[in-house]
Amino acid sequence: MPVNLKAPVAQDLAPIAGVRIGVTEAGVRKANRKDLTVFLLDEGSHVAGVFTKNRFCAAPVQICREHLAVQGAIRAMVINTGNANAGTGTDGLARANATCDALAGLLKIDAKQVLPFSTGVIMEPLPVDRITAGLPAAIADAQPGNWAKAAEGIMTTDTIAKAFSAKAVVGGKTVHVTGISKGAGMIRPNMATMLSFLATDAAIDAALLPALAKQLADQSFNRITIDGDTSTNDSFVVVATNQAGNAAVTDWNSADGQALMAALRDVAQKLAQAIVRDGEGATKFIQIEVEQGRTEEECRQVAYAIAHSPLVKTAFFASDPNLGRILAAVGYAGIEDLDQTRIELYLDDVHVATKGGRNPSYEEADGQRVMKQQEIIVRVQLGRGAANTTVWTCDLSHDYVSINADYRS
């Protein structure tokens, strides 16, 4: 069961003018499940994306990068679940391109105006015939209000769909932001085995979008980890349809820019946190705050050392305040000149360690009280400067092993 996460309500998700979404059952891997989704974008939309840093990236990731580099507006996206089309060599590239060709032919656009996305089992041939056969039904289903349906259609091992909306006033106009994501395992920054699609009707200078996509990812999806594995297919795409009627945002430091950025960041962070809350086998949602570092980078090193530690994560699952594991992770994070006598450690309101040792007033019963909670904040102070960062993770349970042992069956 996901940790304090509810399924999206379709009526709560704002349609985005200029975006229509269609979902169908193509039988990519299993029958009777939504597994093929298309996004149809009006002319004048701008698109940018960031992708996995795994060098063994999937064929659709390679194609997306190529198509985004071409000077031509993206008009459609196609997403299949059940098959990752990764580890498939030149045949996989041909199949991804064939998918783009098929959708482009139906829409009467250029194939380079299509972005393909796949998620699922690695090293199996993409059943492109089933996908292309399903495209007419997906197109026929396309409508602005299908965000919740699409959130369900891109799931793999997720137990719940993930979708959120926000709005802001920009240039006197109300603009909307809606996004969906999938992901529950093989999650680690740069990015994760996740797909996420975020769209706004706000007008934004096209030149700002590539940096915007990276900034939003760095503030959300690149701050989560479930199991420390970096996937082959990670993709986060931002779409601006420019249909809200506001004057185009050209400066994020302006009042309009800050209002829009807050709404975009809100949706991106909720989507990222939803992935952690639905982590495979997760029973607890953990926020790790590292403060007083010299740089944000060293704060991230410490945060991820804690978040990736199997010993820390299993202690959280067991509600066992074996908090020396956290201190050990801080110590091996890679800060060579770290002074352990400056370390302070808190679990929520409980001051566990001070000056690198056990706080004399700390009682194990207090630590256990916090460890039993579904949501926990771990706060580490390094005593080295003013930098800080936050990372979100979960515990590691018996179910994680079972889910991944049975993944292909």
Summary of the structure (lengths in Angstrom):
residues: 409
radius of gyration: 21.9
end to end distance: 20.7
largest distance: 71.8
contacts: 1509
relative contact order: 0.14
helix: 35%
strand: 26%
